[in-house]
Amino acid sequence: MKLRRRDLQTVEMQMGPMIDMVFLLLVFFMVSAKPVKQESDLNLGLPGTVPQEETLDIPDEQRILIRADGQALLNDLPMDGPQDSLLPTLVGTLRRFKEGADAAKSEALITIDPEDGATHQRIVSILNACAQAGITGVTFADSSGEDE
């Protein structure tokens, strides 16, 4: 008996519909994807200081009143407690004041006005707070309220 050989048909894949599907998927993903913004592309408005180009003739001056009970008032705003010797709130406020004065290219001035009953240690604590903030322009007010 003679075996008959079957002719094997070759199977071909049609490339046209496959290419069409690839392009349709490519267009779908391009349209549906959101572009990723880099961090440097984000527009952020951060608070800060902007340095000025010319100096101001008017110096920035703040007044620290030291009451007899030890309470320190910076421009009539109470700072820290009367018994607090480190004065963290006052130091932080004075540092921001110094940065603002430096950005405006003006001198930061502090006038210390102690009442008659204020202790010397409290005055030294206020002077230390000014030194920690980097302020060197410190003056004392006389008893009549005028600067010396």
C-alpha positions in Angstrom: 0.0 0.0 0.0 1.3 3.2 -1.0 1.0 6.1 1.4 -0.1 9.3 0.0 1.5 12.3 1.3 -0.6 15.2 2.1 0.5 18.6 1.0 1.1 20.7 4.0 -0.2 24.1 3.7 1.9 26.9 5.0 0.1 29.2 7.4 0.8 32.9 7.0 0.0 35.6 9.4 -1.5 38.6 7.9 0.6 41.6 8.9 -1.8 44.4 7.8 -4.4 43.9 10.6 -1.7 43.4 13.2 0.0 46.7 12.2 -3.4 48.5 12.4 -4.0 47.1 15.9 -0.6 48.3 17.1 -1.1 51.8 15.8 -4.6 51.9 17.4 -3.1 50.9 20.7 -0.3 53.4 20.4 -2.8 56.2 19.6 -5.0 55.2 22.5 -2.2 55.2 25.1 -0.8 58.5 23.8 -4.2 60.2 24.1 -5.1 58.7 27.5 -1.7 59.2 29.2 -1.1 62.4 31.2 2.2 64.1 30.8 4.3 63.9 34.0 5.5 67.3 35.2 9.0 67.4 36.6 9.5 69.0 40.0 11.4 71.8 38.4 8.5 72.7 36.2 6.1 73.3 39.0 5.4 76.9 39.6 5.6 77.4 43.4 5.3 80.8 45.1 7.3 80.3 48.3 7.3 83.0 51.0 10.6 84.7 51.3 12.5 87.9 51.0 13.6 89.6 47.8 16.8 91.6 48.0 16.6 95.2 46.9 19.1 96.7 44.5 19.5 100.0 46.3 19.9 100.8 50.0 17.2 102.5 52.0 18.1 105.6 54.0 15.5 104.8 56.7 16.8 102.1 59.1 14.5 99.4 60.4 14.1 100.0 64.2 12.2 97.9 66.7 11.6 98.7 70.3 11.8 96.2 73.1 10.1 97.3 76.4 11.2 95.4 79.5 8.6 95.6 82.3 9.5 95.5 86.0 8.0 92.0 86.2 10.3 90.7 83.5 7.9 90.6 80.6 9.5 91.6 77.3 7.3 93.4 74.7 8.5 93.8 71.1 6.6 96.8 69.7 3.9 96.2 72.4 3.6 92.5 71.5 4.4 90.2 74.5 7.3 87.8 73.8 7.8 84.6 75.8 7.2 84.4 79.6 8.6 86.8 82.2 10.8 84.0 83.7 12.0 82.5 80.4 15.7 83.2 80.1 16.2 81.7 76.6 13.5 83.7 74.9 13.0 81.4 71.8 10.1 83.4 70.4 12.0 86.7 70.6 15.1 85.2 69.1 13.1 83.8 66.2 11.3 87.1 65.6 14.5 89.1 65.7 16.2 86.7 63.2 13.3 87.2 60.8 13.6 91.0 61.4 17.4 90.8 60.7 16.8 88.8 57.5 14.3 91.4 56.3 16.6 94.2 57.1 19.5 92.5 55.2 17.3 91.9 52.2 16.3 95.6 52.2 20.0 96.5 52.6 19.3 98.6 55.7 20.6 98.4 59.2 18.6 96.4 61.8 18.3 98.6 65.0 16.9 97.6 68.3 16.1 100.0 71.1 15.8 98.5 74.6 13.6 100.4 77.0 13.7 98.9 80.5 11.4 100.1 83.2 13.0 101.3 86.4 12.3 98.0 88.2 13.6 95.7 85.5 16.4 93.3 86.6 19.8 93.5 85.1 19.7 89.7 84.3 16.6 90.3 82.2 18.3 93.1 80.3 21.3 90.7 79.7 18.9 88.0 78.5 17.4 90.5 75.9 20.9 91.5 74.8 21.8 87.7 74.4 18.7 87.3 72.3 19.8 90.2 70.0 23.3 88.6 69.8 21.8 85.2 68.8 19.8 86.9 66.1 22.9 88.6 64.8 21.8 92.2 65.5 24.6 94.5 66.5 22.8 97.8 66.4 21.4 97.9 69.9 20.8 101.1 71.9 19.1 101.9 75.2 16.3 104.4 75.7 16.7 107.0 78.5 14.2 107.4 81.2 12.3 110.1 79.2 11.6 107.7 76.4 14.0 109.3 73.9 17.0 107.5 72.4 20.5 108.4 73.6 
